[in-house]
C-alpha cells in the first residue's frame, strides 16, 4: 500500500514532496522536479520536513538514519547514522540546526551542514535492551518558532522543555505520557495530547503550568493536534476518527465531526493547519480534506487512489 503519512505542501515552496509509510524514498512532485526520487534510506521512513528556505529537506526513518537533501540537485548534503529507529526529528527556524531523538532517550541537536553534534538533551538510558527500546523512546519533538526551546514528549515520561542554547532543562510539563504535540506561535504555549487522560492540554513552557484542558465525553485518545488561526483554535483528531475544533479562549468544543458526518471510513493519518488561515487539512487513506475551523464546513475533498 502507498499511504501518505504527512501533509507538507501547505506553504509556497518551490518543491512538493510525497512519502509513504512503507516506502524507502521521497518523491519530488511538480514541474520543477517531476519524477525525481530521493533514494537513500534502507527501511521505511518515519517523517520528512522542509527547511525554512524550501530548498532542503530532512528525512528520517527506521534504518537509524537522518538525511539532509538538496532538492535542487537531489544530492545528500549530510547523512546522520544514529543507530536504532529515528522516530522523530525537527528543523530549527534558522535552518542551521536539526534535532533528532533516539530509542535510548536522548535528543541531539546537530549542525545541519557539518554534521557536528552541538548539544544532547536528556539522559541516555543504559538499561534499554533489544526488543524493549520502545519503552523509553520519544514519540515526538518540536522546536519553538524562535528556536530557543525544544519540547520532547514520550509514551512513558512527562513532556520536557529544554533551552536549546544551554542544553538545560527549562521545564517538566506534568502531562503524563503524551503522543502528539505542537507549539503555538507565541514561543511559550504547547498543546499536548495525553494517552492516559484521553484529552489534550495547553501548557506554558516558561511558567511550567497547565493553562487549559480540552476534553469531551465518549472520545478516544488523541492521535493528532494542530494549532489553528494563529493560536485562536486547536484541532484534534482522535483514534475513533473524530475531528474536534476547540476555542482556545473558552476551552469549549465548537465543532465535532464524527464518522457519520465525514466521508472517510478509515484511519486518519495526518492533520495540518494551513499557515495564517483558519483551515485544516486532514489526510486519510484515500482522501485529502480541507475543513474550515470557523464554520466547521468541509470546503474541498481531493480523492485519489491513496491520499
N, C-alpha and C positions, 0 to 999 in steps of 0.2 A: 504494500500500500504506500501511497505517496501523500502523507498527511502533513500539511504545513502547520508548524507549531507556533509561529510568532508573526504578528503583523508589524512590518517595519516601514513600509513605504507611506509614511504619514507626513513627511517633510519634503520640500522641493530639492532633494539631492539629484545629482546627475545620474545616479545609478539606482536600480531597483534589484532586490535580490529575493531568491526563494530558497528555502531549505526545508528538509523534512525529517521526521523522527527517525526513519530507517535509512536515511541517505548519508553517505560519507562526504558529499560535495556540496558546494554552494553554487547556485546558478545565477548568472547575471542576466537581467531582463532589460528590455527597452532597446531603442535604436542604436545607442552608443556601444552596446556590448551584447548584441543579440546572439544567443547560442553559446556564450562563453561559460566556462565551468572552472571553478577554483577547486582543484583536487589536491588535498594534502593530508587529509585525515584517513586513518585506517579503521575507524569504528564510527558508529553513529554520532551525529552532532547533538549537543545539548543546547546550543544557542549561538546567535550572532548579534553583533551590534555595530552600527556605524560610528566612526569617529566624527567629531563636530564639523570638520570641513567637508565631509561626504566623499572623499576620495580614498579613504582607507576603511577597512572592515576588520573587526575582531571576531574570530570563530573559536569555539572550544567544544570538546567532545569527550566521549567515553574512553578514548585512546590515551588519555592523560596529557593531551597536547592542546595548547592555545596558540593560534596563529594570527599575526597581523598581516593583512593583504594590501597590496597596492592595486586598487581597482582599475587604474588606467592601464597598467601593464599585465595585471594578473599575477604578478610575482609575489613571492613571500618576502615581506620586509623583515619579520622576526618570528622565529619559532621558539616556543617555550615548552620544553619537555618537563612536565611537572610530576608525572607518576600518579597512577590512580585515576579515577574518574573526575574530570573537572566539571563539576555540576553548575557552577555559576561564575560569572565574570562581569566586569563593568569597565567602561571607558570614562576617564576623567574629563571634565569640561575643557581643560586646557589642551587636550589632545596629545599630551606628552607622556601620560601615565595610564596604566591599566591596573586593575586589581583582579586577582583570581582567588578562589577558595578551593582547598583540597580536602580529601576524605579524613585527614588527621586533625582537623580543627583549626588549621592556620589559614589566615587570609594574607596574601602577599601583594604589596604594591611594587610595580615594576616600571622601569623606564621603557617606554614602548618602542624606542628606536634602538637603543644599545642592548636591551635585554637585561640590564643590571637590576638586581634586587635593591629596592630603596628602603623598604620597611616591612616588618612582619607584625601582623595584628593577631593577638590571641596566642594561646599556648599550644604547642604540638602535643597530641595525645600519644604517649608511648605504649598505651595498653590496647591499641587498636590491632585486631587480628584480621587475617584474611577471612572474608565471609561475614564479618560483623562491623565493617567500617561504616556502614550506613548509620549505625547508632550515633556516630559522632560528627558526621559530615554536615556541612552547611547546606541549606536549601537555596539561599539567595543572598545577594548583597546589592546595595545601591550606594551611589555617590551623590552627595548633595550638589545642587546647581553651582554653588561657589567652589566646590571641590575640597572644602576644609573638613568635611565629615564623611565618614564611611559607616553605614549601618549594616550589620550582619545578623542573619537570623537562621535558626535551625530547628530540627524536629525534636531535639532533646534539651535545648537550652533556651534561656531568655535571649531576646534580641539585645545586641550591644552596639553602641555608637562609639566610634573611635575618632580621635583627632588625627587627620592624615599627615600633618606636618611633624608631629611629635611621636606618632605611633602609640599614644597613650589612650587608655580607656576614658572616654568622656562621660559615658552614662550607661547603666544597665537598665533596660526597659523591662520591668517585671511583667512581661506579656504572656509568659508561658510559651510552650512550643508554638512556633509560627511557621507558615509555609509560603506566604506571599507578603510583599510589602512594596511601598512606593513613597518617595519623598516629595513633599509639597514644594512649590516654587519659592517659599519664604525661607528655605535653608534651615528650618527649625522643626517643623512637624513631619511626622511619618505615619502612614497608615499601615497597620499590620493585621493580617488575617490569622486568627488563632485557630489551632487544631482542636484544643480542648474545649474552648468556650463556644464553638460554632458561631463566632462573631468576629467583627473587625473593630479595631480601636485606633484612635488618633493619639499619638504621643508627642510630647515636646522633648527633643533630644538635648536641648540646652538646659531645661529645668528638670528633666528626668521625671516627668509626671504624665499620667494618663489624662487626656483632655476630654475624651468622648468615646463612647462605645456604641457601635451600630449592631443591633440585634433584633431579630424578628422570630416569632414562633414558627415552628414547623419548617425550618430551613436546614439544609445540610451544611457541612463545613465549607469555608471559603476557599475557592481554588484560584481566583484571580481578583486583583484590585486595580483601580485606576483613579488617579486624581483628575477631575474634570473641571473645565471652565476656570482655570487659574486657581483652583482650590475651593471654589464655591460648592462643589458637589464631589461625592465619591461614588464610584460604581463598583459593585461587587458581583462576581459570578460564583455560584455555589455548585457543589457536586451534583445536585439534583437538577442542574441546568437552568436554575432561576437567575435572572439578571435583575438586580435591585439598584435603584438610584437613590442616594441619600443626600439630604440637605445638611451641609456642614454647620450652618448657623443654628439649626434646631435639633439635629440628630435624628430626625424623622425620615422614614422611607417615603419618598414622593412618588415613585413608580416601581411596581413589581411586575415583572414579565416572566411568566412561567411557561411550561411546555404547551399549555392549551392556547396561549396567545402568540406563540412563536412558531416559526416554520420548521426549526431544526428538531430532530428527534434523537440526535446522537450527542456525544460529548462535545462540550465547548473547549477549544484548545487554547485560545488566547483572547485577551481583552486589552485594547489600547485606546487611550484618549487622543483625539486629534488636537494638536497643539493650538492654543489660542482660539479655542472653539468650545461649543457645548455638546459636541457629538462624540460618540464612542464607536469603535469598530470591534465586532465580535467575529471570530472565525470558528467554524465547526468543520466537520469532515468534508462537507460538500458546498459550503457557502461562506461568503463574507457578507456581514450585515452591518449597516450603519444605522445607529439609533440616535435620536435627538434626546439628550438628557433632560432638557427643559420641558418638552411636550410629552416625552415618553413614546413618541411615534417612531415607527420603522420608516426610514427615508429611502434606503436603497438596499437591494439584495443582489449580490453577484454570485451567480450559480455556475459551478464548474464540476468537472469530474471529481476533483478533490480540491477543497479550498485551502 
